[in-house]
Amino acid sequence: MEEHVGADDGRPGSAGEHALQEAHGSRERADRFYREQMSDHLNARMREFVGRMEMVFVGTADSGGESDVSFRAGPAGFVRVLDPRSLAWPEYRGNGVLASAGNITENPHVGLLFMDFVRDLIGLHVNGTSSLISTSEFQERYPDQEVEADIPGRRPERWVVVHVEEAYIHCSKHVPRMVPVRRGRSWGTDDGRKKGGDAFGVAAERGLGPHRRDAAEQPVSTRIRHVEES
C-alpha cells in the first residue's frame, strides 16, 4: 500500500495522525482499522458500491495546500470503475472557475467520499493521485467506455482519472437516512435561476446583477424554493 508523505515505520496514514494516535492512546484501535478496513484497491463490493452511486464529494488542494471541496453528480455509475486500481468521471461545462481541475494540475492528490444516504447508510473513502485527460484521449485509452451515455446531448470537456492508493469505509453511525424525491434536473443549463440564482445573497449585497437588493434578507430556503418552482 502506498503511504502518505511523512508517514513513518511503514504504517498507513500520515505522520500527523500517527503522532495524535500516540498522544491520545488510540494507536491500537487505529492499527486495527488499518489492518481490517484499509485497502490499496477497490475490491468487488467497493466496485459495486461506486457503480450505483449518483454523487461524490471531491477534495483537492493546490501546490501550496489551499484546499477545496466540490460535489459531482450524475446518473448511477457516472463515476466509472476502470479496474480495481483506477476510476474516472466526466467533467462538463460549468461556471468556468475550474477550481478542482486547476488544483489537480498543481497537485494530483485527491480525496473522494461516496455516501449512500438511501439504502446502506454507509460511505466509502477513496484517496489517490489524479490526472486530467481530454475526451479523445479517454476514448483512446478506454475504448470500451461510452463517453456520451450519461447525460443525453452533453459531451464531457475532459475526464478525471484517479489511481487508487487507499480505499476504506466511512462508518454508518451518524449517516442520516434520506428519501429520494423525483425532480427535473436541468443538466448543462446556463439559466441562472435554475442553477440556484443568488441563493446566498452575495451579488445582492454587492448590488450586482439582476438580483433584488432585498434578496440578501430573504431566507436561503425560500429563495431556493422559488427557483425550483419557477
Backbone bond lengths (Angstrom), bond angles and torsions (degrees), N, CA, C in turn:
res aa  C-N    CA-C-N  psi(-1)  N-CA   C-N-CA  omega(-1)  CA-C   N-CA-C  phi
1 M - - - 1.459 - - 1.522 109.74 -
2 E 1.328 117.33 134.19 1.446 120.37 178.03 1.523 109.05 -73.58
3 E 1.342 116.81 146.87 1.448 121.27 -175.27 1.515 110.84 -112.81
4 H 1.339 115.85 156.05 1.451 120.91 173.92 1.522 109.46 -63.22
5 V 1.333 115.85 149.51 1.454 119.73 172.57 1.520 108.27 -60.60
6 G 1.310 116.74 131.89 1.457 120.40 179.62 1.512 113.12 98.30
7 A 1.343 118.02 -8.81 1.453 119.92 178.28 1.522 109.29 -68.16
8 D 1.337 115.81 146.63 1.454 119.36 -179.15 1.520 110.16 -119.21
9 D 1.281 118.07 169.81 1.467 128.68 174.33 1.525 114.81 46.99
10 G 1.327 117.85 26.12 1.453 120.79 173.71 1.508 116.08 75.06
11 R 1.327 118.91 3.24 1.467 121.09 179.74 1.521 109.91 -82.55
12 P 1.333 118.16 149.62 1.466 119.74 173.00 1.524 110.12 -62.82
13 G 1.320 116.40 163.10 1.454 120.33 176.56 1.511 112.95 92.91
14 S 1.327 115.44 178.62 1.461 121.98 -175.15 1.523 111.64 -96.79
15 A 1.332 115.26 163.04 1.461 120.40 176.36 1.522 110.46 -61.19
16 G 1.338 116.40 -35.03 1.459 120.03 179.84 1.515 112.51 -63.85
17 E 1.335 116.99 -45.70 1.466 118.14 179.87 1.518 110.92 -68.21
18 H 1.339 117.03 -33.83 1.469 119.32 177.35 1.529 110.86 -63.37
19 A 1.337 116.55 -41.77 1.465 120.13 -179.82 1.527 110.93 -63.22
20 L 1.334 116.68 -41.58 1.464 119.85 179.42 1.525 111.60 -69.10
21 Q 1.326 116.94 -34.83 1.468 119.56 176.60 1.523 110.78 -60.97
22 E 1.324 116.00 -42.41 1.465 119.80 178.18 1.526 110.45 -65.85
23 A 1.341 116.36 -42.81 1.462 120.38 -177.00 1.520 112.32 -66.08
24 H 1.335 116.89 -32.83 1.463 120.52 -175.65 1.531 113.03 -106.41
25 G 1.314 116.78 8.66 1.457 120.27 175.20 1.516 115.06 67.79
26 S 1.336 117.18 29.73 1.466 119.26 -176.99 1.526 113.18 -110.48
27 R 1.336 116.91 12.53 1.464 118.40 -176.14 1.525 111.99 -60.01
28 E 1.312 117.91 -41.44 1.468 119.93 -178.16 1.526 110.87 -61.96
29 R 1.352 116.73 -43.99 1.466 119.60 178.22 1.522 110.97 -65.18
30 A 1.345 115.84 -40.13 1.463 119.71 179.81 1.522 111.11 -63.78
31 D 1.329 116.61 -43.74 1.463 119.42 179.86 1.522 111.48 -63.60
32 R 1.334 116.79 -35.49 1.458 119.63 176.96 1.529 110.43 -64.94
33 F 1.344 115.83 -40.90 1.467 119.41 177.95 1.529 110.50 -64.29
34 Y 1.341 116.89 -46.95 1.463 119.98 178.47 1.529 110.39 -55.89
35 R 1.327 115.59 -44.75 1.461 121.08 -174.77 1.527 111.95 -70.03
36 E 1.337 116.81 -40.01 1.462 120.22 -171.67 1.524 114.11 -94.52
37 Q 1.340 117.77 -26.62 1.463 119.01 -169.96 1.526 115.72 -121.77
38 M 1.311 119.22 -16.43 1.461 120.29 -175.18 1.522 110.53 -95.80
39 S 1.329 115.06 129.08 1.462 121.41 -177.93 1.518 109.73 -123.81
40 D 1.326 116.46 154.81 1.463 120.06 175.95 1.524 111.82 -97.87
41 H 1.338 116.33 12.68 1.464 120.69 178.13 1.527 108.26 -155.44
42 L 1.314 116.65 171.20 1.459 122.04 176.40 1.523 108.71 -91.58
43 N 1.332 116.22 113.94 1.462 117.81 177.82 1.530 109.76 -78.34
44 A 1.313 117.17 -178.63 1.466 120.53 -173.46 1.523 112.18 -59.88
45 R 1.340 117.64 -41.68 1.466 119.85 -179.56 1.526 111.27 -67.87
46 M 1.319 116.80 -38.05 1.466 120.07 177.31 1.524 110.82 -64.98
47 R 1.320 116.79 -41.67 1.470 120.15 -179.93 1.524 110.68 -63.84
48 E 1.323 117.07 -40.32 1.467 120.37 177.22 1.518 110.48 -64.16
49 F 1.328 116.61 -40.52 1.462 122.23 -179.32 1.529 110.29 -62.06
50 V 1.331 117.04 -51.10 1.467 120.77 179.34 1.525 110.32 -59.69
51 G 1.319 116.77 -37.89 1.454 121.43 -176.69 1.514 115.00 -65.10
52 R 1.334 117.99 -17.23 1.470 119.51 178.26 1.526 112.98 -112.38
53 M 1.332 117.28 5.80 1.460 120.28 178.70 1.531 111.27 -79.25
54 E 1.342 115.31 143.35 1.460 121.85 178.86 1.524 112.23 -108.42
55 M 1.338 116.84 2.53 1.462 119.23 178.60 1.520 110.01 -158.23
56 V 1.336 114.53 158.65 1.456 121.21 177.10 1.524 108.01 -152.31
57 F 1.326 116.21 143.35 1.456 122.21 173.59 1.525 107.38 -96.90
58 V 1.338 116.26 133.61 1.464 121.98 -172.57 1.527 109.50 -119.98
59 G 1.327 116.64 117.26 1.454 121.89 177.52 1.519 110.65 -102.74
60 T 1.344 116.34 129.83 1.460 121.96 177.83 1.524 108.82 -136.31
61 A 1.323 116.61 169.46 1.464 121.85 175.15 1.518 108.34 -150.29
62 D 1.342 116.12 151.20 1.459 118.69 177.76 1.523 109.97 -83.02
63 S 1.317 117.06 -174.92 1.463 120.47 -175.43 1.520 112.76 -65.64
64 G 1.336 117.20 -20.62 1.458 120.60 178.88 1.512 113.55 -93.75
65 G 1.336 117.30 0.66 1.456 120.88 178.79 1.513 114.79 91.69
66 E 1.349 118.11 0.18 1.464 120.18 175.56 1.524 108.08 -68.38
67 S 1.332 116.46 121.95 1.460 120.15 -169.36 1.520 113.16 -103.12
68 D 1.321 114.83 163.56 1.455 122.65 179.89 1.523 107.38 -151.83
69 V 1.315 116.10 144.94 1.462 119.48 173.21 1.512 107.81 -125.58
70 S 1.317 116.13 137.65 1.448 120.91 -178.02 1.520 109.36 -131.34
71 F 1.313 115.29 177.35 1.458 122.55 -174.47 1.518 108.04 -130.09
72 R 1.305 116.51 134.04 1.450 121.67 174.98 1.521 108.35 -125.60
73 A 1.330 116.13 141.73 1.459 120.46 -179.26 1.518 109.65 -144.16
74 G 1.311 115.13 157.39 1.454 121.37 178.68 1.511 109.41 -179.46
75 P 1.309 117.27 -176.06 1.466 119.93 176.07 1.527 110.63 -60.74
76 A 1.318 116.60 156.14 1.463 120.56 179.18 1.525 110.07 -50.31
77 G 1.325 116.16 130.15 1.455 120.66 179.86 1.512 114.50 88.29
78 F 1.347 117.89 8.80 1.462 118.33 179.71 1.527 111.40 -65.40
79 V 1.346 116.95 -26.60 1.464 120.14 169.02 1.523 106.35 -85.26
80 R 1.312 116.39 115.85 1.464 121.44 -174.10 1.530 110.92 -89.47
81 V 1.304 116.80 129.26 1.460 120.83 170.99 1.521 106.50 -87.67
82 L 1.321 116.49 108.80 1.460 121.17 -176.38 1.520 111.58 -81.08
83 D 1.322 116.30 -35.35 1.456 123.68 175.70 1.525 105.90 -168.38
84 P 1.329 119.63 177.28 1.468 119.71 -175.85 1.528 115.08 -60.33
85 R 1.326 117.96 -15.75 1.460 119.65 -177.76 1.525 113.77 -118.61
86 S 1.316 117.69 12.22 1.463 118.22 178.51 1.519 111.12 -154.20
87 L 1.321 114.69 147.02 1.456 121.82 175.60 1.520 108.53 -143.12
88 A 1.327 116.24 169.21 1.463 120.47 -176.39 1.517 109.79 -155.31
89 W 1.328 115.26 156.10 1.460 119.60 172.03 1.526 109.30 -144.20
90 P 1.340 116.51 155.66 1.462 120.60 -179.38 1.521 111.67 -83.82
91 E 1.323 115.59 146.30 1.458 122.51 174.07 1.523 107.93 -111.86
92 Y 1.336 115.62 125.07 1.457 121.10 -178.72 1.529 110.55 -105.79
93 R 1.312 115.26 170.86 1.456 121.00 176.72 1.526 109.33 -59.68
94 G 1.345 116.57 130.04 1.456 120.39 -178.74 1.513 111.28 -129.34
95 N 1.343 116.20 -135.15 1.465 120.11 -176.68 1.521 113.26 -84.27
96 G 1.323 116.89 0.57 1.455 120.85 176.57 1.512 115.11 86.15
97 V 1.340 117.80 -3.74 1.468 120.17 -178.53 1.527 111.21 -74.87
98 L 1.337 117.45 -41.44 1.471 123.11 177.94 1.525 112.25 59.35
99 A 1.334 116.31 42.02 1.465 120.69 -176.87 1.526 112.21 -62.81
100 S 1.334 117.03 -50.47 1.466 119.57 -178.46 1.522 111.06 -64.94
101 A 1.329 116.28 -46.84 1.464 120.13 -179.35 1.522 110.85 -61.89
102 G 1.333 116.40 -41.19 1.460 119.66 178.84 1.515 111.98 -61.84
103 N 1.334 116.50 -42.67 1.462 119.31 177.52 1.524 111.41 -61.59
104 I 1.330 116.43 -41.12 1.466 120.11 -178.40 1.526 111.20 -61.98
105 T 1.341 117.39 -33.94 1.468 118.90 178.66 1.524 111.74 -67.34
106 E 1.341 117.37 -23.41 1.465 121.37 179.01 1.524 112.09 -95.52
107 N 1.330 115.81 -34.87 1.463 121.38 -172.20 1.529 107.44 -145.98
108 P 1.316 118.85 109.73 1.470 120.77 -172.74 1.523 115.47 -74.39
109 H 1.328 118.36 -9.41 1.463 119.94 -175.81 1.529 110.94 -71.93
110 V 1.333 116.06 131.39 1.458 121.61 178.42 1.522 109.63 -132.90
111 G 1.330 115.07 151.68 1.458 121.66 173.49 1.515 108.54 -123.96
112 L 1.321 117.34 123.17 1.463 122.52 -178.56 1.523 109.51 -111.11
113 L 1.325 115.84 143.36 1.462 120.83 174.74 1.521 108.73 -131.50
114 F 1.329 115.71 114.09 1.457 122.72 174.36 1.528 107.57 -98.55
115 M 1.342 117.46 130.05 1.458 121.00 -179.29 1.521 110.63 -125.05
116 D 1.319 115.47 132.74 1.463 121.87 173.42 1.525 107.31 -104.15
117 F 1.339 116.06 101.96 1.460 121.60 179.52 1.525 112.27 -91.49
118 V 1.333 117.37 -0.97 1.462 120.75 -169.46 1.522 112.89 -110.03
119 R 1.328 117.31 -52.03 1.461 120.15 -170.67 1.527 112.75 -104.79
120 D 1.326 116.96 -64.08 1.462 120.61 -172.94 1.524 113.87 -93.36
121 L 1.339 117.57 -13.76 1.469 122.30 -179.48 1.527 110.52 51.11
122 I 1.307 115.34 55.29 1.456 122.26 -176.73 1.521 108.40 -144.53
123 G 1.318 116.31 161.37 1.456 119.64 178.43 1.514 111.58 -129.51
124 L 1.326 115.19 163.67 1.460 121.91 178.41 1.518 108.90 -134.29
125 H 1.336 116.02 120.56 1.458 121.96 172.89 1.523 108.89 -88.91
126 V 1.321 116.16 136.87 1.461 121.23 173.07 1.524 107.16 -133.44
127 N 1.320 116.92 117.94 1.459 122.34 177.62 1.521 109.29 -114.19
128 G 1.323 115.71 145.11 1.454 118.19 179.65 1.507 111.91 -178.75
129 T 1.317 115.43 -165.02 1.456 121.98 178.10 1.522 108.74 -112.22
130 S 1.325 115.35 144.79 1.459 119.87 -171.82 1.519 111.67 -125.94
131 S 1.320 114.46 164.47 1.459 121.21 174.19 1.516 108.38 -147.36
132 L 1.329 115.69 154.65 1.458 122.15 176.44 1.520 108.56 -102.13
133 I 1.330 116.46 132.69 1.455 119.46 175.55 1.525 108.91 -135.41
134 S 1.304 116.33 154.90 1.459 121.12 179.91 1.520 110.04 -72.87
135 T 1.321 115.76 163.36 1.462 120.09 178.17 1.522 111.02 -62.63
136 S 1.330 117.12 -38.92 1.468 119.35 179.72 1.524 110.85 -65.30
137 E 1.339 117.33 -39.37 1.462 119.90 178.08 1.520 110.73 -68.16
138 F 1.341 116.72 -37.52 1.461 119.99 177.48 1.528 110.04 -61.05
139 Q 1.328 116.67 -43.07 1.464 120.50 178.74 1.519 111.70 -62.40
140 E 1.335 116.37 -38.44 1.464 119.97 179.78 1.523 111.25 -67.75
141 R 1.330 116.46 -41.28 1.464 120.23 -177.87 1.527 112.06 -74.28
142 Y 1.334 116.08 -36.92 1.463 120.83 -173.86 1.531 109.61 -128.36
143 P 1.320 117.73 71.12 1.468 121.19 -174.35 1.525 114.17 -63.46
144 D 1.343 117.34 -17.35 1.464 119.79 179.58 1.523 112.58 -83.46
145 Q 1.344 117.67 -5.61 1.459 121.42 -178.17 1.526 111.07 -94.97
146 E 1.336 116.49 129.91 1.455 121.26 174.14 1.527 108.99 -75.83
147 V 1.317 117.60 136.47 1.461 119.46 -178.13 1.521 112.98 -105.60
148 E 1.319 118.45 -8.83 1.465 120.24 -179.31 1.521 111.83 -125.33
149 A 1.323 117.12 16.62 1.461 120.07 -173.93 1.522 113.44 -85.92
150 D 1.340 118.34 -21.97 1.461 120.48 -172.43 1.524 113.03 -70.35
151 I 1.317 116.41 -51.60 1.460 121.16 -175.80 1.519 108.21 -128.18
152 P 1.328 118.57 107.86 1.468 121.45 -177.33 1.526 112.00 -53.79
153 G 1.326 115.23 134.46 1.451 120.08 176.47 1.512 115.16 84.15
154 R 1.322 117.56 -3.15 1.462 120.10 179.97 1.520 109.48 -118.99
155 R 1.315 115.94 137.08 1.459 121.59 178.85 1.525 108.43 -117.25
156 P 1.331 117.79 130.44 1.465 119.89 179.92 1.523 111.74 -59.65
157 E 1.332 116.17 143.76 1.460 120.78 174.39 1.519 111.01 -83.11
158 R 1.325 116.43 -28.50 1.462 121.77 -179.67 1.525 107.55 -163.35
159 W 1.339 115.15 171.97 1.461 121.27 176.80 1.520 109.50 -127.64
160 V 1.321 115.61 146.50 1.460 121.60 171.19 1.525 106.91 -103.84
161 V 1.318 116.19 123.53 1.462 121.89 177.76 1.527 107.86 -111.90
162 V 1.323 116.78 128.51 1.466 121.93 -176.07 1.522 110.11 -116.23
163 H 1.330 114.99 128.43 1.463 121.22 170.91 1.524 107.54 -90.11
164 V 1.321 116.97 118.02 1.463 122.43 -174.11 1.525 110.74 -74.74
165 E 1.340 115.52 128.29 1.461 121.35 175.24 1.525 111.50 -112.91
166 E 1.327 116.51 -34.00 1.463 121.43 178.51 1.522 109.23 -140.55
167 A 1.320 116.22 141.11 1.464 121.71 173.67 1.521 107.04 -143.50
168 Y 1.342 115.94 128.96 1.460 118.47 -177.48 1.524 110.83 -158.46
169 I 1.302 115.03 161.11 1.456 123.51 -174.38 1.527 112.23 -70.78
170 H 1.338 116.00 147.84 1.463 122.84 164.94 1.522 105.33 -109.69
171 C 1.326 117.33 118.73 1.463 120.42 -168.90 1.527 112.06 -64.08
172 S 1.320 114.98 157.54 1.461 121.46 -170.14 1.523 114.84 -92.58
173 K 1.338 119.13 -5.94 1.465 119.07 -166.32 1.526 114.59 -63.75
174 H 1.339 118.96 -25.41 1.466 119.84 -180.00 1.531 112.50 -115.63
175 V 1.315 117.64 12.87 1.467 120.84 -178.01 1.528 109.35 -81.73
176 P 1.334 119.07 120.48 1.466 120.42 179.59 1.523 111.45 -74.44
177 R 1.319 116.08 149.31 1.460 120.04 174.44 1.524 108.94 -87.76
178 M 1.319 115.93 132.35 1.455 121.43 178.89 1.519 109.90 -122.49
179 V 1.316 115.73 150.98 1.459 121.32 -179.13 1.526 108.37 -111.09
180 P 1.332 118.22 119.79 1.466 120.18 -179.81 1.528 111.45 -62.00
181 V 1.309 115.94 139.84 1.459 122.67 176.17 1.520 107.63 -124.57
182 R 1.314 116.69 130.31 1.458 120.05 -179.12 1.528 110.15 -64.00
183 R 1.323 115.88 135.64 1.459 120.96 175.10 1.518 108.55 -151.10
184 G 1.318 115.41 149.02 1.451 119.14 175.97 1.514 109.75 -78.39
185 R 1.317 117.03 132.04 1.459 120.84 178.92 1.522 109.09 -109.98
186 S 1.301 116.26 128.50 1.467 121.33 -177.67 1.520 109.22 -91.14
187 W 1.336 115.48 72.50 1.459 120.31 -177.32 1.529 110.14 -56.73
188 G 1.320 116.34 128.40 1.457 121.43 172.48 1.512 115.64 75.93
189 T 1.326 117.97 7.80 1.458 119.34 -176.88 1.530 111.93 -69.06
190 D 1.333 115.62 150.75 1.458 121.67 171.18 1.526 110.39 -107.28
191 D 1.326 116.74 7.70 1.459 121.60 177.88 1.526 108.37 -71.92
192 G 1.328 116.06 113.37 1.458 120.26 -176.05 1.511 113.73 -58.13
193 R 1.329 117.84 -37.05 1.461 120.58 -179.45 1.520 110.88 -66.83
194 K 1.335 116.76 -41.27 1.462 119.79 -179.85 1.524 111.66 -70.76
195 K 1.323 117.15 -20.06 1.465 121.22 177.88 1.528 111.84 -87.71
196 G 1.326 117.34 -2.29 1.460 120.37 178.79 1.507 113.69 115.43
197 G 1.346 116.00 -7.44 1.450 119.12 178.00 1.522 112.08 57.85
198 D 1.310 115.71 -144.45 1.464 121.92 178.22 1.524 108.11 -99.74
199 A 1.353 116.20 59.68 1.465 121.51 -169.41 1.519 113.46 -56.13
200 F 1.324 118.12 -33.59 1.462 120.27 -178.00 1.528 112.43 -102.27
201 G 1.331 116.67 8.56 1.453 120.73 171.10 1.510 116.60 71.63
202 V 1.338 118.46 16.24 1.465 120.32 -177.21 1.522 111.24 -66.98
203 A 1.352 116.44 -47.97 1.463 119.10 179.76 1.525 110.79 -63.31
204 A 1.337 116.40 -38.72 1.464 119.96 179.70 1.524 111.00 -63.12
205 E 1.331 116.86 -41.09 1.465 120.25 178.62 1.525 111.36 -61.24
206 R 1.337 115.63 -31.01 1.463 120.20 -177.70 1.525 112.56 -94.55
207 G 1.339 116.13 1.26 1.451 120.20 179.72 1.509 113.38 68.37
208 L 1.338 116.98 29.81 1.460 121.79 -176.19 1.515 111.59 -105.75
209 G 1.321 116.20 152.40 1.450 122.01 172.77 1.509 113.00 69.96
210 P 1.344 115.58 -173.01 1.460 120.95 -176.14 1.519 113.42 -83.28
211 H 1.328 117.91 6.85 1.453 121.48 -174.06 1.527 110.76 -73.66
212 R 1.325 116.30 143.64 1.455 120.72 177.04 1.520 109.80 -65.05
213 R 1.317 116.39 141.69 1.459 120.24 -177.80 1.520 112.23 -67.99
214 D 1.347 117.08 -21.06 1.463 118.57 178.79 1.519 112.00 -87.59
215 A 1.347 117.01 2.04 1.467 119.83 -177.90 1.519 111.69 -62.86
216 A 1.325 116.75 -29.59 1.464 119.69 -178.87 1.521 111.77 -63.25
217 E 1.350 117.22 -23.27 1.459 120.58 -179.69 1.518 112.36 -92.26
218 Q 1.335 117.42 -5.69 1.460 121.55 -177.63 1.521 109.51 -87.54
219 P 1.351 119.96 133.30 1.468 121.23 -178.97 1.519 111.84 -56.55
220 V 1.343 115.73 142.92 1.457 120.73 -179.40 1.518 111.31 -56.28
221 S 1.350 117.74 -44.17 1.462 120.55 -177.33 1.517 111.31 -60.08
222 T 1.336 117.42 -36.27 1.459 120.82 179.47 1.513 110.68 -68.40
223 R 1.347 116.59 -43.51 1.454 119.50 -179.05 1.524 111.16 -65.41
224 I 1.329 117.35 -40.10 1.460 120.19 179.51 1.522 110.36 -66.71
225 R 1.350 117.26 -39.61 1.459 119.71 178.92 1.520 110.55 -61.81
226 H 1.331 116.73 -41.49 1.457 119.83 178.50 1.517 111.06 -61.14
227 V 1.331 116.98 -39.70 1.461 120.68 179.05 1.517 110.66 -63.33
228 E 1.347 117.67 -46.84 1.457 120.80 -176.22 1.524 111.84 -69.46
229 E 1.335 117.23 -27.60 1.457 119.59 -179.03 1.519 112.30 -83.73
230 S 1.337 116.38 -14.61 1.469 119.17 -176.38 1.518 111.33 -76.51
